[in-house]
Amino acid sequence: MTTPANTVSEAGRRDPAAAEIGRRDPIVSFEFFPPKSEAAEATLMETVTRLAPLAPDFVSVTYGAGGSTRDRTFGIVTRIQDGSGLPTASHLTCVGASREEIDGVARALWAAGIRRIVALRGDPPGGAPYEVRPDGYAYAADLVAGLRRIAPFDISVAAYPETHPAAPSAEFDLDNLKRKADAGADRALTQFFFDTEAFLRFRDRAAAAGIGLPIVPGILPITNFARTREFAGACGAAVPDWLEMLFEGLDETPDTRQLVAASVAVEQCRLLQTHGVEEFHFYTLNRAELTLAICRFLGIRPRRAEACAA
C-alpha cells in the first residue's frame, strides 16, 4: 500500500529521521564467517539469535582463502538456516577446486534446502597469485553461469566501488561485473567502503554501462580500527584521514569506540538513503552489538515475533 504524501509512515513515527528521508525501513542482510572453535561457534549462534528478530532479507557465511573453510561453511550455513529459519546463503568460490567439485557442493547445498549462494572468484591462500585451473571455473561469471545450470539459486556476486586490487583498471573491473550480471546474478554486494561518494560514482558508472542488477552497499561497523585498516589495505578500500582522527586514542576506551563506530555507520547509511539506497549488507564480524545499534537508529525494530503473533 502506498503511503499518502501528507501522512507520516509507520517508520517515520518510530524514527523522525526516517520521516525526513521520506522512505520505508531499509532492507538489510548480515554476513558471518565460519568459527574456528566451539567457543567461537557459540558466540556466532548467539549473534544469529540476537539479529534474527530484525528479519533480514538473508544472511551469508563466508569461505576462507582457497576454499579452506568449505566444510565448516556448509555446516554453519545449514545450522543457521535450520535453527533460525533465516534464508541463509553460502559463499562459493572458484579457487582451488574443479568444476565437478564445485558443482557437487552446489547440489549438496540445494539438497540441504539452501537456495542462496554468494558466487565469488576467491583468493588463493597465503596471498599467492590467482591461477585458473584448467578443469575449474575461471572466474565468478563462469561460476554464476554454472550455478544457473544446476538449480534456480538466488545468486549474489561481489562489486568493488574502489576497484578490485587485482584489476588492471576500473573499466576492466566494471566489465567484469557486467559479465557476472549477464551470466545471471541477482544482485551485487559491494566491498565495504568509507568514501560514500566513491560508491555513488560507481553506481552511476554501473548504470551507464547497462548493469541493471541491484548494487547493495556493504557496511563494516568498526569494532577495531587497526584491524579495519588492515582489511581496507587488503581490499583496496580508502580510509579517510577524518576517520583515523575520530578513532585516534580510543584503543583503551571500548565503550566510546563503540559509540563512535555506530555513529559513523549510521551517518554513512543515512547519507546513502538520501541518494535512494534501500538495502544494506552488514559485515558483522560475528558480533551483534554494533549491527543491532545501527539498525535501531535506521528505524528497524524486531519483527519476527510480531509476524508470528499475527
C-alpha positions in Angstrom: 0.0 0.0 0.0 1.4 3.4 -0.9 1.6 5.9 1.9 -0.2 9.2 1.1 2.2 12.1 0.7 0.6 14.1 3.5 0.9 11.3 6.1 3.8 10.0 8.2 4.7 6.4 7.6 4.9 3.9 10.4 8.7 4.0 10.1 8.6 7.8 10.4 6.6 7.6 13.6 9.1 5.3 15.1 12.1 7.3 13.8 11.7 11.1 13.0 14.9 10.9 10.9 13.4 8.3 8.7 10.4 10.6 8.1 12.8 13.3 7.0 14.3 11.0 4.5 10.7 10.0 3.4 11.2 6.3 2.8 10.3 2.9 4.3 12.6 0.9 6.6 15.7 -0.3 4.7 16.2 -4.0 3.7 19.2 -5.5 5.5 21.3 -8.6 5.2 24.1 -9.8 7.5 27.4 -11.6 6.8 29.1 -14.1 9.2 32.3 -16.1 8.9 32.8 -19.8 10.0 34.1 -20.0 13.6 37.3 -21.9 14.4 36.4 -23.2 17.8 33.4 -24.4 19.9 33.5 -21.1 21.9 33.6 -19.0 18.7 30.7 -21.1 17.3 28.7 -20.4 20.4 29.3 -16.7 20.0 28.2 -16.8 16.4 25.0 -18.7 17.2 24.2 -16.1 19.9 24.8 -13.4 17.4 22.4 -15.0 14.9 19.8 -15.4 17.7 20.1 -11.7 18.6 19.9 -10.5 14.9 17.2 -12.8 13.7 14.3 -10.8 15.1 15.3 -8.0 12.7 14.1 -10.2 9.9 17.0 -9.7 7.5 16.4 -10.5 3.8 19.1 -13.1 4.2 22.3 -13.9 6.0 25.5 -15.3 4.5 28.5 -17.3 5.6 32.0 -16.8 4.0 34.7 -19.1 2.8 38.3 -18.9 3.8 41.0 -18.3 1.3 41.3 -21.1 -1.2 38.0 -22.6 0.0 39.8 -23.6 3.2 36.6 -23.5 5.3 34.3 -25.2 2.8 33.2 -28.0 5.2 32.8 -25.6 8.1 30.9 -23.1 5.9 28.5 -25.9 4.8 27.9 -27.0 8.4 27.3 -23.5 9.7 25.0 -22.5 6.8 22.7 -25.4 7.3 22.8 -25.0 11.1 21.9 -21.3 10.9 19.1 -21.9 8.4 17.7 -24.9 10.2 18.0 -23.3 13.6 16.8 -19.8 12.9 14.7 -20.1 9.9 16.6 -17.3 8.2 17.3 -17.5 4.5 21.0 -18.4 4.5 23.5 -18.0 1.7 26.7 -19.9 1.4 29.7 -18.3 -0.2 31.1 -20.5 -3.0 34.4 -19.8 -4.8 36.2 -20.9 -7.9 39.7 -21.2 -6.5 41.3 -24.5 -5.6 38.6 -26.8 -6.9 37.4 -28.4 -10.1 34.0 -27.7 -11.8 32.9 -31.2 -10.7 33.8 -30.5 -7.1 32.1 -27.1 -7.1 29.0 -28.5 -8.8 28.9 -31.2 -6.2 28.9 -28.6 -3.3 26.2 -26.6 -5.1 24.0 -29.7 -5.5 24.6 -30.6 -1.8 23.6 -27.1 -0.8 20.4 -27.3 -2.8 19.6 -30.8 -1.4 20.0 -29.3 2.1 17.5 -26.6 1.4 20.0 -23.8 0.8 18.6 -21.6 -2.0 21.1 -18.7 -1.9 24.7 -18.5 -3.0 27.3 -15.7 -3.0 29.4 -16.6 -6.0 33.0 -15.4 -5.9 36.3 -16.0 -7.7 38.0 -16.3 -4.3 41.6 -15.7 -3.2 44.4 -18.3 -3.1 45.8 -18.9 0.4 48.9 -17.1 1.5 48.4 -14.2 -0.9 49.6 -16.3 -3.9 48.7 -15.1 -7.4 45.4 -16.4 -8.7 45.7 -19.2 -11.3 42.9 -20.6 -13.3 42.5 -24.4 -13.1 42.0 -26.0 -16.5 39.3 -28.2 -15.0 37.7 -25.4 -12.9 35.6 -22.3 -13.3 37.9 -19.5 -14.4 36.1 -16.5 -12.8 32.9 -15.6 -10.9 30.9 -15.0 -14.1 31.7 -18.6 -15.2 30.6 -19.9 -11.7 27.3 -17.9 -11.9 26.6 -19.5 -15.3 27.4 -22.9 -13.9 25.1 -22.5 -10.9 22.3 -21.4 -13.2 22.6 -24.8 -15.0 22.3 -26.7 -11.7 19.4 -25.1 -9.9 17.5 -21.8 -9.7 19.6 -20.4 -6.9 19.3 -16.8 -5.8 22.9 -15.6 -6.6 24.8 -12.6 -5.2 28.1 -11.5 -6.6 30.8 -9.1 -5.4 31.3 -5.5 -6.6 34.1 -3.1 -5.8 33.3 0.7 -5.6 37.0 1.5 -5.4 38.1 -1.3 -7.9 39.3 -4.8 -7.1 43.0 -4.7 -6.1 43.9 -7.2 -8.8 42.0 -5.5 -11.6 44.2 -3.8 -14.2 41.8 -0.8 -14.4 38.4 0.4 -13.1 36.9 -0.2 -16.6 38.1 -3.8 -16.6 36.6 -4.3 -13.1 33.3 -2.8 -14.2 33.2 -5.0 -17.3 33.8 -8.0 -15.1 30.7 -7.0 -13.0 28.7 -6.8 -16.2 29.8 -10.3 -17.2 28.5 -11.5 -13.8 25.2 -9.7 -14.3 24.8 -11.0 -17.8 25.5 -14.6 -16.6 22.5 -14.4 -14.3 23.5 -12.8 -11.0 20.6 -11.4 -8.9 22.4 -8.7 -7.0 25.9 -7.3 -6.3 27.1 -6.9 -2.7 29.9 -4.4 -2.5 33.1 -4.5 -0.6 33.0 -2.2 2.4 33.9 1.4 1.8 34.0 4.7 3.8 34.0 7.1 0.9 30.3 7.4 0.1 30.9 9.4 -3.0 33.0 6.6 -4.4 30.0 4.3 -4.1 27.7 6.7 -5.7 30.1 7.3 -8.6 30.4 3.6 -9.0 26.7 3.1 -9.0 26.3 5.7 -11.7 29.0 4.2 -13.8 27.4 0.7 -13.5 24.0 2.1 -14.6 25.7 3.8 -17.6 27.3 0.5 -18.5 23.9 -1.2 -18.7 24.3 -3.1 -15.4 20.8 -3.4 -14.1 21.1 -5.6 -11.1 20.7 -4.1 -7.6 24.0 -2.9 -6.1 23.9 -3.3 -2.4 26.4 -1.3 -0.3 28.5 -3.3 2.1 28.8 -1.7 5.6 31.5 -2.5 8.0 30.9 -1.4 11.6 34.4 -0.6 13.0 35.0 -2.9 16.0 38.8 -2.4 15.9 40.3 0.4 13.9 43.7 -1.1 13.4 42.1 -4.3 12.1 39.8 -2.4 9.9 42.8 -0.6 8.4 44.4 -3.9 7.6 41.2 -5.2 6.0 41.0 -2.0 3.9 44.6 -2.3 2.8 43.9 -5.9 1.6 40.9 -5.0 -0.4 41.8 -1.5 -1.7 39.3 0.5 0.3 40.4 4.0 1.2 40.5 5.0 4.9 39.9 8.8 5.1 42.0 10.9 7.4 38.9 12.1 9.2 38.1 8.5 10.1 41.5 7.9 11.6 41.3 11.1 13.6 37.9 10.0 15.0 39.3 6.7 16.4 42.6 8.1 17.5 43.2 7.4 21.2 40.2 5.1 21.6 42.0 1.8 21.8 41.6 1.7 25.6 38.1 3.1 25.8 35.9 0.4 24.1 32.6 2.0 25.1 33.4 5.3 23.5 34.8 3.5 20.5 31.5 1.6 20.1 29.6 4.9 20.2 31.8 6.5 17.6 31.7 3.4 15.4 27.8 3.3 15.5 27.6 7.0 14.7 30.0 6.7 11.7 28.0 3.8 10.2 24.6 5.4 10.8 25.7 8.6 9.2 27.0 6.7 6.2 23.7 4.8 5.9 21.7 7.9 6.3 23.6 9.7 3.5 23.2 6.7 1.2 19.4 6.7 1.9 19.2 10.3 0.7 20.6 9.0 -2.6 17.9 6.3 -2.9 19.7 3.4 -1.3 17.2 1.0 0.2 19.3 -2.1 1.0 22.4 -2.6 3.2 24.7 -5.6 3.7 26.4 -5.6 7.1 29.7 -7.3 7.7 29.1 -8.3 11.3 32.4 -10.0 12.2 30.2 -12.4 14.1 29.2 -9.7 16.7 25.7 -8.4 17.2 26.1 -5.2 19.3 27.1 -2.6 16.7 24.8 -4.0 13.9 21.9 -4.0 16.3 22.5 -0.4 17.3 22.9 0.8 13.7 19.7 -1.0 12.6 17.9 0.6 15.6 19.0 4.1 14.5 17.8 3.3 11.0 14.3 2.6 12.3 14.4 -1.2 12.1 12.7 -2.9 15.0 12.3 -6.6 15.8 9.6 -8.0 13.5 9.8 -11.8 13.5 8.0 -12.2 16.8 5.3 -9.7 15.6 4.9 -11.7 12.4 4.5 -14.9 14.3 1.9 -13.4 16.6 -0.1 -12.1 13.6 
